[in-house]
Amino acid sequence: MNKFENVYQDAALMRKVLLGEANEVEQQDLEKRLAECPDLQKVYGQLQNGETLRVAFGEYQNYSSKKAYQSFLQKIGRMEPETQKRRSLRVWWYAAAAVVTLVVALSFYMSNYISPEEVGKALIQPGTQQAQLTLPDGSVIDVHKKEVSVIVDGVQVKYKKGVLSYQPAVATQHEEKNVEEQPAKSNELVIPRGGENTVILADGTTVHLNAGSKLTYPVRFAGKRRIVRLEGEAYFDVVADEEHPFVVQTHLGDVTVLGTAFNVNAYADAVVCYTTLVRGKVKFSAPNAETITLSPGEQAVVFANSSTKRVVNLEEYVGWVDGMYIFNDRPLGDIMKTFERWYDIQVYYETPNLRDITYSGSLKRYGTINSFLDALELTGDLTYKISGRSILIYDKADEQE
């Protein structure tokens, strides 16, 4: 037997034993499972510790939606004040034991101990390094399929191990200083759904491109400004050059910097653009909105006719660069939109209101999406089905009817 094969049954069995509700046969079954699985035995030992149970209770709050968590609190709080006082300790144990199933399952699933094959579910893998490069002469190269080394307008263009780089002669950079910008031959790098890639531009600026994105940029920079155009999401680490500001053009406005690190999320199908500053200083200017200047830890939120800025948790918006997706009180629809691009999937909902349920949690970017879906199912709100690259999300109550 696979040691993680019956994680749900194991958790339910431990809950019964902790509450003193297990019969002799169930107690013997648990002892047998603990002997077979040292990792499970370790978890069971931790769950008998009061402080661990309090942490477990906090984990339930972190990973469940507001709807599920509030419902849970209501269920354990339905008793008269005097009864609550007399049974406070017992209530705590009931409350903690009620989340044992979730905690145990998350311990395994969110650490990627259980693969979907082991539980009979389809496996959806994360994105990979892939990109399509269009050169100035119109030729197209699938750079991820081979190493590239070509000369374009006197610039050495190379692709190796997930990084596309441009290495011009120093004399060719900004040789025309008295013009706003000099026409230059442009490249276009397209990242498909289910892909990512990195490009080092001619000035040394590094750009990490997320799935479903497109960056248009010159083979070499000329003139007073370094201008690129972005559709999608990218993290920029810009080389400082006070005489030549770096400009990122989007469909809602421009981000202007000297030397800094920041993230821009500006997908063409979205009505809002997010610019999040990690270090340095940037300003976002739009035709019909107020210009915003950002300091580290701030984010510009720009619509077609309005703009504002706010302080944010940087990890939530730039964590993808370091391999983590972090969500804090985010609607399911927004979360799954991000996953649709990265995992190259299509998500369908039984009813539109399911998109509005909010969740908090995290997921390893390079893990399967099944880890998130299984944790989602454990909140008690929803369940799912996978068919090819399509996922149907529906109310768990409907499944039980």
C-alpha positions as a Markdown table, in Angstrom:
| # | Residue | x | y | z |
|---|---|---|---|---|
| 1 | Met | 0.0 | 0.0 | 0.0 |
| 2 | Asn | 1.3 | 3.5 | -0.8 |
| 3 | Lys | 1.9 | 5.3 | 2.4 |
| 4 | Phe | -0.2 | 8.3 | 1.2 |
| 5 | Glu | -2.9 | 6.4 | -0.5 |
| 6 | Asn | -5.6 | 6.9 | 2.1 |
| 7 | Val | -4.8 | 10.3 | 3.4 |
| 8 | Tyr | -8.5 | 11.3 | 3.8 |
| 9 | Gln | -9.4 | 8.0 | 5.6 |
| 10 | Asp | -6.3 | 8.3 | 7.8 |
| 11 | Ala | -7.3 | 11.9 | 8.8 |
| 12 | Ala | -10.9 | 11.0 | 9.6 |
| 13 | Leu | -9.7 | 8.0 | 11.6 |
| 14 | Met | -7.3 | 10.2 | 13.7 |
| 15 | Arg | -10.1 | 12.6 | 14.3 |
| 16 | Lys | -12.3 | 9.9 | 15.8 |
| 17 | Val | -9.5 | 8.6 | 18.0 |
| 18 | Leu | -8.6 | 12.2 | 19.2 |
| 19 | Leu | -12.3 | 12.7 | 20.2 |
| 20 | Gly | -12.6 | 9.3 | 21.8 |
| 21 | Glu | -15.3 | 8.3 | 19.3 |
| 22 | Ala | -13.3 | 5.4 | 17.7 |
| 23 | Asn | -14.2 | 1.8 | 18.5 |
| 24 | Glu | -11.7 | -1.0 | 19.2 |
| 25 | Val | -11.4 | -2.0 | 15.5 |
| 26 | Glu | -10.8 | 1.6 | 14.4 |
| 27 | Gln | -8.2 | 2.1 | 17.1 |
| 28 | Gln | -6.4 | -1.0 | 15.8 |
| 29 | Asp | -6.7 | 0.2 | 12.2 |
| 30 | Leu | -5.0 | 3.5 | 13.2 |
| 31 | Glu | -2.2 | 1.7 | 15.0 |
| 32 | Lys | -1.6 | -0.4 | 12.0 |
| 33 | Arg | -1.5 | 2.6 | 9.7 |
| 34 | Leu | 0.9 | 4.5 | 12.0 |
| 35 | Ala | 3.2 | 1.5 | 12.0 |
| 36 | Glu | 3.2 | 1.4 | 8.2 |
| 37 | Cys | 3.8 | 5.1 | 7.7 |
| 38 | Pro | 6.4 | 6.8 | 10.0 |
| 39 | Asp | 5.5 | 10.2 | 8.4 |
| 40 | Leu | 1.8 | 9.7 | 9.4 |
| 41 | Gln | 2.9 | 8.7 | 12.9 |
| 42 | Lys | 4.9 | 11.9 | 13.2 |
| 43 | Val | 1.9 | 14.0 | 12.2 |
| 44 | Tyr | -0.3 | 12.1 | 14.7 |
| 45 | Gly | 2.1 | 12.8 | 17.5 |
| 46 | Gln | 2.1 | 16.5 | 16.7 |
| 47 | Leu | -1.7 | 16.6 | 16.6 |
| 48 | Gln | -1.8 | 15.5 | 20.3 |
| 49 | Asn | 0.1 | 18.6 | 21.2 |
| 50 | Gly | -2.2 | 21.6 | 22.2 |
| 51 | Glu | 0.1 | 24.2 | 20.6 |
| 52 | Thr | 0.2 | 22.2 | 17.3 |
| 53 | Leu | -3.6 | 22.1 | 17.3 |
| 54 | Arg | -3.7 | 25.9 | 17.6 |
| 55 | Val | -1.4 | 26.2 | 14.6 |
| 56 | Ala | -3.6 | 23.7 | 12.8 |
| 57 | Phe | -6.6 | 25.8 | 13.5 |
| 58 | Gly | -4.8 | 28.8 | 12.0 |
| 59 | Glu | -3.9 | 26.8 | 8.9 |
| 60 | Tyr | -7.6 | 26.2 | 8.4 |
| 61 | Gln | -8.2 | 29.9 | 8.4 |
| 62 | Asn | -5.4 | 30.5 | 5.9 |
| 63 | Tyr | -6.4 | 27.9 | 3.4 |
| 64 | Ser | -10.2 | 28.0 | 3.5 |
| 65 | Ser | -12.4 | 30.6 | 2.0 |
| 66 | Lys | -14.2 | 33.2 | 4.1 |
| 67 | Lys | -17.4 | 31.4 | 3.4 |
| 68 | Ala | -16.0 | 28.0 | 4.7 |
| 69 | Tyr | -14.2 | 29.5 | 7.7 |
| 70 | Gln | -17.2 | 31.6 | 8.9 |
| 71 | Ser | -19.4 | 28.6 | 8.5 |
| 72 | Phe | -17.0 | 26.5 | 10.6 |
| 73 | Leu | -16.9 | 29.1 | 13.4 |
| 74 | Gln | -20.7 | 29.3 | 13.5 |
| 75 | Lys | -20.9 | 25.5 | 13.8 |
| 76 | Ile | -18.5 | 25.3 | 16.7 |
| 77 | Gly | -20.1 | 28.3 | 18.4 |
| 78 | Arg | -23.7 | 27.2 | 18.5 |
| 79 | Met | -24.3 | 26.7 | 22.2 |
| 80 | Glu | -25.6 | 28.8 | 25.1 |
| 81 | Pro | -23.1 | 31.1 | 27.0 |
| 82 | Glu | -23.1 | 29.0 | 30.2 |
| 83 | Thr | -22.6 | 25.8 | 28.2 |
| 84 | Gln | -19.7 | 27.4 | 26.4 |
| 85 | Lys | -18.1 | 28.3 | 29.6 |
| 86 | Arg | -18.4 | 24.8 | 31.1 |
| 87 | Arg | -17.3 | 23.1 | 27.9 |
| 88 | Ser | -14.6 | 25.6 | 26.6 |
| 89 | Leu | -11.8 | 23.0 | 26.7 |
| 90 | Arg | -13.9 | 20.3 | 25.1 |
| 91 | Val | -15.1 | 22.8 | 22.4 |
| 92 | Trp | -11.5 | 23.6 | 21.6 |
| 93 | Trp | -10.6 | 20.0 | 21.1 |
| 94 | Tyr | -13.7 | 19.5 | 18.9 |
| 95 | Ala | -12.7 | 22.6 | 16.9 |
| 96 | Ala | -9.2 | 21.4 | 16.4 |
| 97 | Ala | -10.1 | 17.9 | 15.6 |
| 98 | Ala | -12.6 | 19.2 | 13.1 |
| 99 | Val | -9.7 | 20.6 | 11.0 |
| 100 | Val | -7.5 | 17.6 | 11.3 |
| 101 | Thr | -8.6 | 16.3 | 8.0 |
| 102 | Leu | -7.7 | 19.5 | 6.3 |
| 103 | Val | -4.3 | 19.9 | 8.1 |
| 104 | Val | -3.2 | 16.3 | 7.5 |
| 105 | Ala | -4.2 | 16.5 | 3.8 |
| 106 | Leu | -2.5 | 19.8 | 3.3 |
| 107 | Ser | 0.6 | 18.5 | 5.0 |
| 108 | Phe | 0.9 | 15.9 | 2.2 |
| 109 | Tyr | -0.7 | 17.6 | -0.8 |
| 110 | Met | 0.8 | 21.1 | -0.5 |
| 111 | Ser | 4.3 | 19.6 | 0.0 |
| 112 | Asn | 3.7 | 17.6 | -3.2 |
| 113 | Tyr | 4.0 | 14.2 | -1.4 |
| 114 | Ile | 1.0 | 12.8 | -3.3 |
| 115 | Ser | 1.0 | 12.8 | -7.1 |
| 116 | Pro | -2.3 | 12.9 | -8.9 |
| 117 | Glu | -1.5 | 9.5 | -10.5 |
| 118 | Glu | -1.5 | 8.0 | -7.0 |
| 119 | Val | -5.1 | 9.1 | -6.4 |
| 120 | Gly | -6.4 | 8.4 | -9.9 |
| 121 | Lys | -6.7 | 12.1 | -11.1 |
| 122 | Ala | -5.3 | 13.7 | -14.3 |
| 123 | Leu | -2.0 | 15.4 | -13.9 |
| 124 | Ile | -1.6 | 19.0 | -15.1 |
| 125 | Gln | 2.0 | 20.0 | -15.3 |
| 126 | Pro | 3.3 | 23.6 | -14.9 |
| 127 | Gly | 4.6 | 25.8 | -17.7 |
| 128 | Thr | 8.1 | 25.4 | -19.2 |
| 129 | Gln | 10.7 | 27.6 | -20.8 |
| 130 | Gln | 9.5 | 28.4 | -24.3 |
| 131 | Ala | 9.3 | 31.5 | -26.6 |
| 132 | Gln | 9.0 | 32.5 | -30.2 |
| 133 | Leu | 11.4 | 35.2 | -31.5 |
| 134 | Thr | 10.5 | 37.3 | -34.5 |
| 135 | Leu | 13.6 | 39.0 | -36.1 |
| 136 | Pro | 13.5 | 42.3 | -38.0 |
| 137 | Asp | 13.5 | 40.5 | -41.4 |
| 138 | Gly | 10.3 | 38.7 | -40.4 |
| 139 | Ser | 11.9 | 35.3 | -39.8 |
| 140 | Val | 10.6 | 33.4 | -36.7 |
| 141 | Ile | 12.6 | 31.2 | -34.4 |
| 142 | Asp | 11.3 | 28.8 | -31.7 |
| 143 | Val | 14.2 | 29.6 | -29.4 |
| 144 | His | 13.4 | 26.9 | -26.9 |
| 145 | Lys | 13.9 | 24.2 | -29.4 |
| 146 | Lys | 17.6 | 24.9 | -30.1 |
| 147 | Glu | 20.5 | 27.2 | -29.2 |
| 148 | Val | 20.5 | 30.4 | -31.3 |
| 149 | Ser | 23.5 | 32.5 | -32.4 |
| 150 | Val | 22.8 | 35.1 | -35.1 |
| 151 | Ile | 24.0 | 38.6 | -36.0 |
| 152 | Val | 21.3 | 41.2 | -36.3 |
| 153 | Asp | 22.2 | 44.8 | -37.1 |
| 154 | Gly | 25.7 | 44.3 | -35.8 |
| 155 | Val | 24.4 | 42.8 | -32.5 |
| 156 | Gln | 25.1 | 39.2 | -31.4 |
| 157 | Val | 21.8 | 37.5 | -30.5 |
| 158 | Lys | 22.2 | 34.3 | -28.5 |
| 159 | Tyr | 19.8 | 31.9 | -26.8 |
| 160 | Lys | 21.0 | 29.3 | -24.4 |
| 161 | Lys | 19.4 | 27.5 | -21.4 |
| 162 | Gly | 16.3 | 29.7 | -21.1 |
| 163 | Val | 18.0 | 33.1 | -21.6 |
| 164 | Leu | 18.0 | 35.2 | -24.8 |
| 165 | Ser | 20.7 | 37.8 | -24.8 |
| 166 | Tyr | 21.9 | 40.8 | -27.0 |
| 167 | Gln | 25.5 | 41.8 | -27.0 |
| 168 | Pro | 26.2 | 44.9 | -29.2 |
| 169 | Ala | 29.5 | 46.7 | -29.7 |
| 170 | Val | 29.7 | 49.5 | -27.1 |
| 171 | Ala | 30.0 | 52.2 | -29.8 |
| 172 | Thr | 26.6 | 51.3 | -31.3 |
| 173 | Gln | 24.6 | 52.2 | -28.1 |
| 174 | His | 22.9 | 55.6 | -28.1 |
| 175 | Glu | 25.2 | 57.0 | -30.8 |
| 176 | Glu | 22.5 | 59.5 | -31.8 |
| 177 | Lys | 22.2 | 61.6 | -28.7 |
| 178 | Asn | 20.3 | 64.6 | -30.1 |
| 179 | Val | 17.1 | 62.8 | -31.1 |
| 180 | Glu | 14.2 | 61.7 | -28.9 |
| 181 | Glu | 14.6 | 58.2 | -30.2 |
| 182 | Gln | 16.3 | 56.8 | -33.2 |
| 183 | Pro | 14.4 | 54.2 | -35.3 |
| 184 | Ala | 16.0 | 50.8 | -34.7 |
| 185 | Lys | 15.4 | 47.3 | -35.9 |
| 186 | Ser | 13.0 | 45.6 | -33.4 |
| 187 | Asn | 12.6 | 42.1 | -32.2 |
| 188 | Glu | 9.4 | 40.6 | -30.8 |
| 189 | Leu | 9.5 | 37.9 | -28.2 |
| 190 | Val | 6.2 | 36.0 | -27.6 |
| 191 | Ile | 5.7 | 33.8 | -24.6 |
| 192 | Pro | 2.8 | 31.3 | -25.2 |
| 193 | Arg | 0.4 | 30.2 | -22.5 |
| 194 | Gly | 2.2 | 27.6 | -20.5 |
| 195 | Gly | 5.6 | 29.3 | -21.0 |
| 196 | Glu | 8.1 | 31.7 | -19.6 |
| 197 | Asn | 11.5 | 33.1 | -20.6 |
| 198 | Thr | 14.2 | 35.6 | -19.8 |
| 199 | Val | 15.8 | 38.2 | -22.1 |
| 200 | Ile | 18.8 | 40.3 | -21.5 |
| 201 | Leu | 18.5 | 43.4 | -23.6 |
| 202 | Ala | 21.3 | 45.3 | -25.4 |
| 203 | Asp | 21.8 | 47.7 | -22.4 |
| 204 | Gly | 22.1 | 44.8 | -19.9 |
| 205 | Thr | 18.5 | 45.1 | -18.6 |
| 206 | Thr | 17.1 | 41.7 | -17.6 |
| 207 | Val | 13.4 | 41.0 | -18.3 |
| 208 | His | 11.6 | 37.9 | -16.9 |
| 209 | Leu | 8.5 | 37.3 | -19.0 |
| 210 | Asn | 5.5 | 35.4 | -17.7 |
| 211 | Ala | 3.1 | 33.2 | -19.7 |
| 212 | Gly | 0.9 | 34.7 | -22.4 |
| 213 | Ser | 3.2 | 37.8 | -22.8 |
| 214 | Lys | 4.8 | 39.7 | -25.6 |
| 215 | Leu | 7.8 | 42.1 | -25.5 |
| 216 | Thr | 8.7 | 44.3 | -28.4 |
| 217 | Tyr | 12.2 | 45.9 | -28.2 |
| 218 | Pro | 15.0 | 47.2 | -30.3 |
| 219 | Val | 18.0 | 45.1 | -31.2 |
| 220 | Arg | 20.0 | 48.0 | -29.9 |
| 221 | Phe | 18.9 | 51.2 | -28.1 |
| 222 | Ala | 19.4 | 54.6 | -29.9 |
| 223 | Gly | 18.4 | 58.1 | -29.0 |
| 224 | Lys | 17.5 | 59.6 | -25.6 |
| 225 | Arg | 15.2 | 56.9 | -24.3 |
| 226 | Arg | 15.3 | 53.2 | -24.0 |
| 227 | Ile | 11.8 | 52.1 | -25.1 |
| 228 | Val | 10.1 | 48.7 | -25.0 |
| 229 | Arg | 6.5 | 47.7 | -25.3 |
| 230 | Leu | 4.8 | 45.0 | -23.1 |
| 231 | Glu | 1.6 | 43.0 | -23.4 |
| 232 | Gly | 1.3 | 40.7 | -20.5 |
| 233 | Glu | 3.4 | 40.4 | -17.4 |
| 234 | Ala | 7.1 | 40.9 | -16.9 |
| 235 | Tyr | 9.6 | 41.6 | -14.1 |
| 236 | Phe | 12.2 | 44.2 | -15.1 |
| 237 | Asp | 15.7 | 44.7 | -13.6 |
| 238 | Val | 16.8 | 47.8 | -15.3 |
| 239 | Val | 20.4 | 48.9 | -15.7 |
| 240 | Ala | 20.8 | 52.5 | -14.4 |
| 241 | Asp | 21.5 | 55.2 | -17.1 |
| 242 | Glu | 20.5 | 58.7 | -16.0 |
| 243 | Glu | 21.0 | 60.1 | -19.5 |
| 244 | His | 18.7 | 57.5 | -21.1 |
| 245 | Pro | 15.5 | 56.7 | -19.1 |
| 246 | Phe | 13.9 | 53.3 | -19.6 |
| 247 | Val | 10.3 | 53.3 | -20.7 |
| 248 | Val | 7.8 | 50.4 | -20.7 |
| 249 | Gln | 4.8 | 51.1 | -22.9 |
| 250 | Thr | 1.5 | 49.4 | -22.2 |
| 251 | His | -2.0 | 49.7 | -23.6 |
| 252 | Leu | -2.9 | 51.9 | -20.6 |
| 253 | Gly | 0.1 | 54.1 | -20.2 |
| 254 | Asp | 3.9 | 54.2 | -19.8 |
| 255 | Val | 6.3 | 53.3 | -17.0 |
| 256 | Thr | 9.4 | 55.5 | -16.9 |
| 257 | Val | 12.5 | 54.6 | -14.8 |
| 258 | Leu | 16.2 | 55.3 | -14.6 |
| 259 | Gly | 17.5 | 52.1 | -12.9 |
| 260 | Thr | 15.3 | 49.9 | -10.8 |
| 261 | Ala | 13.4 | 46.6 | -10.3 |
| 262 | Phe | 9.7 | 46.4 | -10.8 |
| 263 | Asn | 6.9 | 44.2 | -12.1 |
| 264 | Val | 4.3 | 45.2 | -14.7 |
| 265 | Asn | 1.1 | 43.2 | -15.2 |
| 266 | Ala | -0.7 | 44.6 | -18.3 |
| 267 | Tyr | -2.5 | 41.9 | -20.2 |
| 268 | Ala | -4.3 | 43.1 | -23.3 |
| 269 | Asp | -7.6 | 41.4 | -22.2 |
| 270 | Ala | -7.5 | 43.1 | -18.8 |
| 271 | Val | -9.1 | 46.5 | -17.9 |
| 272 | Val | -6.4 | 47.3 | -15.3 |
| 273 | Cys | -2.6 | 47.5 | -15.3 |
| 274 | Tyr | -0.6 | 46.9 | -12.1 |
| 275 | Thr | 2.9 | 48.3 | -11.7 |
| 276 | Thr | 4.7 | 47.1 | -8.5 |
| 277 | Leu | 8.0 | 48.6 | -7.4 |
| 278 | Val | 10.6 | 46.5 | -5.7 |
| 279 | Arg | 13.5 | 49.0 | -5.5 |
| 280 | Gly | 14.4 | 52.4 | -7.0 |
| 281 | Lys | 11.7 | 54.8 | -8.2 |
| 282 | Val | 9.3 | 54.8 | -11.2 |
| 283 | Lys | 6.4 | 56.9 | -12.5 |
| 284 | Phe | 3.4 | 55.7 | -14.4 |
| 285 | Ser | 1.8 | 58.2 | -16.8 |
| 286 | Ala | -1.4 | 57.6 | -18.7 |
| 287 | Pro | -3.4 | 59.8 | -21.2 |
| 288 | Asn | -6.5 | 60.1 | -19.1 |
| 289 | Ala | -5.2 | 59.5 | -15.6 |
| 290 | Glu | -3.0 | 61.2 | -13.0 |
| 291 | Thr | 0.7 | 60.5 | -13.2 |
| 292 | Ile | 1.8 | 58.3 | -10.2 |
| 293 | Thr | 5.3 | 58.2 | -8.7 |
| 294 | Leu | 6.1 | 55.0 | -6.8 |
| 295 | Ser | 8.4 | 54.2 | -3.9 |
| 296 | Pro | 9.5 | 50.6 | -3.0 |
| 297 | Gly | 6.6 | 48.5 | -1.8 |
| 298 | Glu | 4.0 | 50.6 | -3.6 |
| 299 | Gln | 1.8 | 49.6 | -6.6 |
| 300 | Ala | 0.1 | 51.7 | -9.2 |
| 301 | Val | -3.3 | 50.5 | -10.2 |
| 302 | Val | -4.3 | 52.1 | -13.5 |
| 303 | Phe | -7.6 | 51.9 | -15.5 |
| 304 | Ala | -8.5 | 53.6 | -18.7 |
| 305 | Asn | -9.7 | 56.8 | -17.0 |
| 306 | Ser | -8.4 | 56.6 | -13.4 |
| 307 | Ser | -5.4 | 55.7 | -11.4 |
| 308 | Thr | -4.4 | 55.2 | -7.8 |
| 309 | Lys | -1.5 | 53.8 | -5.7 |
| 310 | Arg | -1.3 | 51.6 | -2.7 |
| 311 | Val | 1.1 | 49.7 | -0.4 |
| 312 | Val | 1.2 | 46.0 | -1.1 |
| 313 | Asn | 2.9 | 42.8 | 0.0 |
| 314 | Leu | 5.6 | 42.5 | -2.7 |
| 315 | Glu | 5.7 | 38.7 | -2.6 |
| 316 | Glu | 2.1 | 38.5 | -3.7 |
| 317 | Tyr | 2.9 | 40.3 | -7.0 |
| 318 | Val | 6.5 | 39.4 | -7.7 |
| 319 | Gly | 6.7 | 35.9 | -6.0 |
| 320 | Trp | 6.2 | 34.2 | -9.4 |
| 321 | Val | 9.7 | 35.2 | -10.4 |
| 322 | Asp | 11.1 | 33.2 | -7.4 |
| 323 | Gly | 8.8 | 30.2 | -8.0 |
| 324 | Met | 5.9 | 30.9 | -5.7 |
| 325 | Tyr | 2.3 | 32.0 | -6.3 |
| 326 | Ile | 1.0 | 33.8 | -3.2 |
| 327 | Phe | -2.7 | 34.8 | -2.8 |
| 328 | Asn | -4.1 | 37.0 | -0.1 |
| 329 | Asp | -7.9 | 37.3 | 0.0 |
| 330 | Arg | -8.1 | 37.0 | -3.7 |
| 331 | Pro | -11.3 | 36.0 | -5.7 |
| 332 | Leu | -11.1 | 32.5 | -7.2 |
| 333 | Gly | -11.7 | 33.9 | -10.6 |
| 334 | Asp | -8.6 | 36.0 | -10.5 |
| 335 | Ile | -6.5 | 33.1 | -9.1 |
| 336 | Met | -7.6 | 30.7 | -11.8 |
| 337 | Lys | -7.1 | 33.4 | -14.5 |
| 338 | Thr | -3.4 | 33.4 | -13.5 |
| 339 | Phe | -3.3 | 29.6 | -13.6 |
| 340 | Glu | -5.0 | 29.4 | -17.0 |
| 341 | Arg | -2.0 | 31.2 | -18.5 |
| 342 | Trp | 0.7 | 29.3 | -16.6 |
| 343 | Tyr | -0.8 | 25.8 | -16.9 |
| 344 | Asp | -2.3 | 26.4 | -20.4 |
| 345 | Ile | -5.8 | 25.3 | -19.2 |
| 346 | Gln | -9.4 | 26.5 | -19.5 |
| 347 | Val | -11.4 | 26.8 | -16.4 |
| 348 | Tyr | -15.2 | 26.6 | -16.3 |
| 349 | Tyr | -17.6 | 27.4 | -13.4 |
| 350 | Glu | -21.0 | 25.7 | -12.7 |
| 351 | Thr | -22.3 | 29.2 | -11.7 |
| 352 | Pro | -20.7 | 32.6 | -12.1 |
| 353 | Asn | -20.8 | 33.4 | -8.4 |
| 354 | Leu | -18.2 | 30.7 | -7.7 |
| 355 | Arg | -15.6 | 33.1 | -9.2 |
| 356 | Asp | -16.2 | 35.5 | -6.3 |
| 357 | Ile | -15.3 | 33.3 | -3.4 |
| 358 | Thr | -12.1 | 34.6 | -1.9 |
| 359 | Tyr | -9.1 | 32.5 | -0.8 |
| 360 | Ser | -5.7 | 32.9 | 0.7 |
| 361 | Gly | -2.7 | 30.6 | 0.4 |
| 362 | Ser | 0.3 | 29.7 | -1.8 |
| 363 | Leu | 1.4 | 27.3 | -4.4 |
| 364 | Lys | 4.8 | 26.3 | -5.8 |
| 365 | Arg | 5.0 | 27.7 | -9.3 |
| 366 | Tyr | 6.7 | 24.6 | -10.6 |
| 367 | Gly | 4.4 | 22.1 | -9.0 |
| 368 | Thr | 1.2 | 20.6 | -10.5 |
| 369 | Ile | -2.0 | 22.5 | -10.3 |
| 370 | Asn | -3.6 | 19.5 | -8.6 |
| 371 | Ser | -2.0 | 20.5 | -5.3 |
| 372 | Phe | -4.0 | 23.7 | -5.3 |
| 373 | Leu | -7.2 | 22.0 | -6.5 |
| 374 | Asp | -7.1 | 19.4 | -3.8 |
| 375 | Ala | -6.5 | 22.0 | -1.1 |
| 376 | Leu | -9.4 | 24.0 | -2.7 |
| 377 | Glu | -11.6 | 20.9 | -2.4 |
| 378 | Leu | -10.7 | 20.4 | 1.2 |
| 379 | Thr | -12.2 | 23.8 | 2.2 |
| 380 | Gly | -15.6 | 22.2 | 1.8 |
| 381 | Asp | -16.9 | 24.8 | -0.6 |
| 382 | Leu | -16.1 | 23.4 | -4.0 |
| 383 | Thr | -15.0 | 20.4 | -6.0 |
| 384 | Tyr | -13.6 | 19.9 | -9.5 |
| 385 | Lys | -13.3 | 17.6 | -12.5 |
| 386 | Ile | -10.5 | 17.5 | -15.1 |
| 387 | Ser | -11.0 | 16.7 | -18.7 |
| 388 | Gly | -8.0 | 17.1 | -20.9 |
| 389 | Arg | -6.8 | 20.6 | -20.3 |
| 390 | Ser | -10.2 | 21.8 | -19.1 |
| 391 | Ile | -11.2 | 22.1 | -15.4 |
| 392 | Leu | -14.8 | 22.3 | -14.2 |
| 393 | Ile | -15.4 | 23.8 | -10.8 |
| 394 | Tyr | -18.7 | 23.3 | -9.1 |
| 395 | Asp | -20.4 | 23.6 | -5.7 |
| 396 | Lys | -19.7 | 20.5 | -3.5 |
| 397 | Ala | -23.2 | 20.5 | -2.2 |
| 398 | Asp | -24.5 | 19.8 | -5.7 |
| 399 | Glu | -22.3 | 16.8 | -5.9 |
| 400 | Gln | -23.8 | 15.3 | -2.8 |
| 401 | Glu | -27.4 | 15.8 | -3.9 |
